[in-house]
């Protein structure tokens, strides 16, 4: 995995029509089969459980074991498949996005939400989370398409989740992973950030992000965001 582009725009800067700061990254995954193997290793580590309080540790231990087993089967299957499968594609986008936000923008990574949410698979909510250096929870959604750019799909989902208050619904579990400052910003001030992560097929990254920022669903997400992170993943 390589980060091949990183741009940032303040509101109104270089044609940014959104009311918040936008950070845009492009990730290149040149060998998805090798990346699937590295994902398999990461999903089986689970050392983060040892850093939780005793109650949370008991709560998540069995849940994580069950979910990780299913994810491991998915990743192992993809490691032997030359064509990216849609379900794997979204996991790949989620995990590579968290990895890139940690490496490039100093975010704090949070375990994949499917590991600590109650639903075993197909969780109807945000795919991943990070904490920004300014102590805001960034709620992330990943969308994969074999062709085209999937930012509209990601934006649509996040608009729906905001309407259903799924961001605030994650607060109880997130307090096990984020700082007290981030929790205060989320619960007391109702302030948070969002990440839209999506597969891309074009090499014209600047045009992709300019088009994304004009999309009505992306605009709706930006109205609720302290910062908006747009991450395109090419594989």
C-alpha positions in Angstrom: 0.0 0.0 0.0 1.3 3.4 -1.0 -0.1 6.9 -0.4 0.3 8.6 -3.7 -1.5 11.9 -3.2 -2.4 14.1 -0.2 -4.2 17.4 -0.6 -6.0 19.7 1.8 -8.4 22.6 1.2 -9.8 25.1 3.6 -13.4 26.3 2.9 -13.4 28.3 -0.3 -9.8 27.4 -1.1 -9.1 26.3 -4.7 -12.7 25.8 -5.5 -13.6 23.9 -2.3 -17.4 24.6 -2.0 -17.7 22.8 1.4 -18.1 24.5 4.8 -15.3 22.5 6.4 -11.6 21.6 5.9 -11.2 18.8 3.5 -8.3 16.3 3.4 -8.0 14.1 0.4 -5.8 11.0 0.1 -5.2 8.5 -2.7 -4.0 5.1 -1.8 -2.5 2.7 -4.4 -2.7 -1.1 -3.6 -0.7 -2.7 -6.4 -1.1 -6.3 -5.2 -4.4 -6.9 -3.5 -3.6 -10.6 -2.9 -0.5 -9.7 -0.8 -2.5 -7.0 0.9 -5.2 -9.6 1.8 -2.5 -11.7 3.5 -1.3 -8.7 5.6 -5.0 -7.9 6.5 -5.3 -11.5 7.6 -2.4 -11.1 10.0 -3.7 -7.8 11.4 -7.2 -9.2 12.0 -5.8 -12.0 14.1 -3.6 -9.9 16.3 -6.3 -8.4 18.6 -3.7 -7.1 21.1 -5.9 -4.1 21.6 -8.3 -6.2 23.8 -5.6 -6.4 26.5 -5.6 -2.6 26.9 -9.3 -2.4 27.7 -10.8 -2.2 31.1 -11.9 -5.6 32.6 -15.6 -5.2 31.8 -14.9 -4.2 28.2 -12.3 -7.0 27.9 -14.9 -9.7 28.9 -17.5 -8.0 26.6 -15.5 -8.1 23.5 -13.3 -11.2 23.8 -15.8 -13.8 22.5 -17.4 -11.4 20.1 -14.1 -10.6 18.5 -13.1 -14.2 18.2 -16.3 -15.0 16.3 -16.1 -12.1 14.0 -12.4 -12.4 13.3 -12.9 -16.0 12.3 -15.4 -15.0 9.6 -13.2 -12.2 8.4 -10.2 -14.4 8.3 -12.0 -16.8 6.0 -12.9 -14.0 3.7 -9.4 -12.6 3.6 -7.8 -16.0 3.1 -10.1 -16.7 0.2 -9.2 -13.4 -1.4 -5.5 -14.0 -1.0 -5.9 -16.8 -3.6 -8.2 -14.9 -5.9 -6.9 -12.7 -8.7 -10.2 -10.7 -8.9 -11.2 -8.4 -6.0 -14.6 -9.5 -4.6 -17.0 -6.8 -3.6 -17.3 -7.7 0.1 -13.5 -8.0 0.5 -13.1 -4.7 -1.4 -14.9 -2.8 1.3 -12.8 -4.4 4.0 -9.7 -3.5 2.0 -10.8 0.1 1.7 -11.7 0.3 5.4 -8.4 -1.1 6.7 -6.2 0.7 4.2 -7.9 4.0 4.9 -7.4 3.7 8.7 -3.7 2.7 8.0 -3.2 5.8 5.8 -4.9 8.2 8.1 -2.7 7.0 11.0 0.5 7.2 8.9 -0.2 10.5 7.0 -2.4 12.5 9.2 -1.5 11.3 12.7 -4.9 9.8 13.5 -5.4 7.2 16.2 -6.6 4.0 14.7 -9.6 2.2 16.2 -10.2 -1.5 15.6 -12.5 -2.3 12.7 -16.1 -1.7 13.9 -17.3 -5.1 12.9 -15.1 -6.6 15.6 -16.7 -4.7 18.5 -20.3 -4.2 17.3 -22.9 -6.8 18.2 -23.9 -7.8 14.7 -21.6 -10.5 13.3 -21.5 -9.4 9.7 -23.1 -6.9 7.4 -23.2 -4.3 10.2 -25.7 -1.6 9.3 -23.6 1.4 10.4 -20.2 3.0 10.1 -17.5 0.7 8.8 -14.5 2.2 10.7 -13.5 5.0 13.0 -10.4 7.0 13.9 -9.6 9.8 16.2 -8.1 12.9 14.7 -5.1 14.8 16.3 -7.6 17.5 17.4 -9.6 14.9 19.3 -12.6 14.4 17.1 -14.0 11.0 16.3 -14.0 10.5 12.5 -16.8 8.1 11.4 -15.9 6.3 8.3 -17.8 4.5 5.5 -16.2 2.4 2.7 -17.7 1.6 -0.7 -16.2 -0.5 -3.4 -17.1 -0.7 -7.1 -15.2 -2.6 -9.7 -15.5 0.4 -12.1 -16.1 4.1 -11.6 -15.8 6.1 -8.4 -18.0 5.2 -5.4 -18.0 8.5 -3.4 -21.7 9.1 -4.0 -22.5 5.6 -2.6 -20.4 6.4 0.5 -22.0 9.8 0.9 -25.5 8.5 0.6 -24.9 5.9 3.3 -23.4 8.5 5.7 -26.3 10.9 5.2 -28.6 8.1 6.1 -26.5 7.1 9.2 -26.5 10.8 10.4 -30.2 10.9 10.0 -30.6 7.8 12.1 -28.0 9.2 14.6 -25.8 6.1 14.3 -22.8 8.2 15.0 -24.1 9.1 18.5 -25.3 5.5 18.8 -21.7 4.3 18.6 -20.7 6.5 21.6 -21.2 3.9 24.3 -18.7 1.5 22.7 -16.3 4.2 21.4 -15.6 5.4 24.9 -13.4 2.3 25.2 -11.2 3.4 22.4 -11.0 7.2 22.2 -9.8 9.9 24.6 -12.1 11.7 27.0 -11.6 14.9 24.9 -12.9 13.1 21.8 -15.8 11.7 23.8 -16.6 15.2 25.2 -16.6 16.7 21.7 -18.9 14.0 20.4 -21.4 13.8 23.3 -21.3 17.2 24.9 -20.7 19.4 21.8 -22.1 17.0 19.2 -19.0 17.7 17.1 -17.4 15.0 14.9 -15.7 14.4 11.6 -16.4 12.0 8.8 -14.4 9.9 6.3 -15.7 8.8 2.9 -13.5 6.1 1.5 -14.2 4.7 -1.9 -12.6 2.8 -4.8 -11.4 4.8 -7.7 -10.5 3.9 -11.3 -9.3 7.2 -12.8 -5.8 8.5 -12.6 -7.0 12.1 -12.5 -7.2 12.4 -8.7 -7.7 16.1 -8.6 -10.8 15.9 -10.8 -12.2 13.0 -8.7 -12.0 15.0 -5.5 -13.3 18.2 -7.2 -16.3 16.3 -8.5 -16.8 14.6 -5.1 -16.9 17.9 -3.3 -19.7 19.1 -5.7 -21.8 16.0 -5.0 -25.0 16.7 -3.0 -24.5 13.8 -0.6 -20.9 14.8 0.1 -22.1 18.4 0.7 -24.7 17.1 3.1 -22.1 15.2 5.1 -19.8 18.2 5.1 -22.4 20.4 6.8 -22.2 18.1 9.8 -18.4 17.6 9.9 -15.6 19.4 11.7 -13.3 17.9 9.1 -14.1 15.8 6.1 -11.6 13.1 4.9 -12.0 11.8 1.3 -9.9 8.7 0.6 -9.7 7.2 -2.9 -8.4 3.6 -3.1 -7.0 2.3 -6.4 -6.2 -1.4 -6.7 
